[in-house]
Amino acid sequence: MRDMSPVLRAFYVYTALVHYIHPFHDGNGRISRLLCNSILQAYGFVSVLQYSDKIITFEEYLHKLEACTEAYRNIRANMTVR
């Protein structure tokens, strides 16, 4: 593996973790992408694997947080003590 190009090495690590080893119950894809991108960045390449559908802006995060907080307050207000 030392003679392998950084791009092939990153792809190998990603493929081995996701498709063959699958060491975790949850998070295999995230860890695989992290390792793959870390290898590529260590050799001066840009990150290539990401889930853009899971990336949100800070404003979107604050909006979702506000909505969850409001829902939690409504649930608490409607609870009765027995």
MODELLER restraints for C-alpha pairs under 7 A, 6 or more apart:
rsr = mdl.restraints
at = mdl.atoms
rsr.add(forms.Gaussian(group=physical.xy_distance, feature=features.Distance(at['CA:1:A'], at['CA:9:A']), mean=6.93, stdev=0.5))
rsr.add(forms.Gaussian(group=physical.xy_distance, feature=features.Distance(at['CA:6:A'], at['CA:39:A']), mean=6.86, stdev=0.5))
rsr.add(forms.Gaussian(group=physical.xy_distance, feature=features.Distance(at['CA:6:A'], at['CA:40:A']), mean=6.33, stdev=0.5))
rsr.add(forms.Gaussian(group=physical.xy_distance, feature=features.Distance(at['CA:6:A'], at['CA:43:A']), mean=6.75, stdev=0.5))
rsr.add(forms.Gaussian(group=physical.xy_distance, feature=features.Distance(at['CA:7:A'], at['CA:40:A']), mean=6.48, stdev=0.5))
rsr.add(forms.Gaussian(group=physical.xy_distance, feature=features.Distance(at['CA:10:A'], at['CA:36:A']), mean=4.52, stdev=0.5))
rsr.add(forms.Gaussian(group=physical.xy_distance, feature=features.Distance(at['CA:10:A'], at['CA:39:A']), mean=5.75, stdev=0.5))
rsr.add(forms.Gaussian(group=physical.xy_distance, feature=features.Distance(at['CA:10:A'], at['CA:40:A']), mean=6.44, stdev=0.5))
rsr.add(forms.Gaussian(group=physical.xy_distance, feature=features.Distance(at['CA:11:A'], at['CA:36:A']), mean=6.56, stdev=0.5))
rsr.add(forms.Gaussian(group=physical.xy_distance, feature=features.Distance(at['CA:13:A'], at['CA:36:A']), mean=6.46, stdev=0.5))
rsr.add(forms.Gaussian(group=physical.xy_distance, feature=features.Distance(at['CA:14:A'], at['CA:32:A']), mean=4.84, stdev=0.5))
rsr.add(forms.Gaussian(group=physical.xy_distance, feature=features.Distance(at['CA:14:A'], at['CA:33:A']), mean=6.48, stdev=0.5))
rsr.add(forms.Gaussian(group=physical.xy_distance, feature=features.Distance(at['CA:14:A'], at['CA:36:A']), mean=5.69, stdev=0.5))
rsr.add(forms.Gaussian(group=physical.xy_distance, feature=features.Distance(at['CA:17:A'], at['CA:28:A']), mean=6.86, stdev=0.5))
rsr.add(forms.Gaussian(group=physical.xy_distance, feature=features.Distance(at['CA:17:A'], at['CA:32:A']), mean=6.05, stdev=0.5))
rsr.add(forms.Gaussian(group=physical.xy_distance, feature=features.Distance(at['CA:18:A'], at['CA:28:A']), mean=5.99, stdev=0.5))
rsr.add(forms.Gaussian(group=physical.xy_distance, feature=features.Distance(at['CA:18:A'], at['CA:29:A']), mean=6.07, stdev=0.5))
rsr.add(forms.Gaussian(group=physical.xy_distance, feature=features.Distance(at['CA:18:A'], at['CA:32:A']), mean=6.52, stdev=0.5))
rsr.add(forms.Gaussian(group=physical.xy_distance, feature=features.Distance(at['CA:22:A'], at['CA:28:A']), mean=6.19, stdev=0.5))
rsr.add(forms.Gaussian(group=physical.xy_distance, feature=features.Distance(at['CA:33:A'], at['CA:49:A']), mean=5.85, stdev=0.5))
rsr.add(forms.Gaussian(group=physical.xy_distance, feature=features.Distance(at['CA:33:A'], at['CA:50:A']), mean=6.90, stdev=0.5))
rsr.add(forms.Gaussian(group=physical.xy_distance, feature=features.Distance(at['CA:37:A'], at['CA:47:A']), mean=4.91, stdev=0.5))
rsr.add(forms.Gaussian(group=physical.xy_distance, feature=features.Distance(at['CA:37:A'], at['CA:48:A']), mean=6.64, stdev=0.5))
rsr.add(forms.Gaussian(group=physical.xy_distance, feature=features.Distance(at['CA:37:A'], at['CA:49:A']), mean=6.82, stdev=0.5))
rsr.add(forms.Gaussian(group=physical.xy_distance, feature=features.Distance(at['CA:40:A'], at['CA:46:A']), mean=6.48, stdev=0.5))
rsr.add(forms.Gaussian(group=physical.xy_distance, feature=features.Distance(at['CA:40:A'], at['CA:47:A']), mean=6.62, stdev=0.5))
rsr.add(forms.Gaussian(group=physical.xy_distance, feature=features.Distance(at['CA:41:A'], at['CA:47:A']), mean=6.60, stdev=0.5))
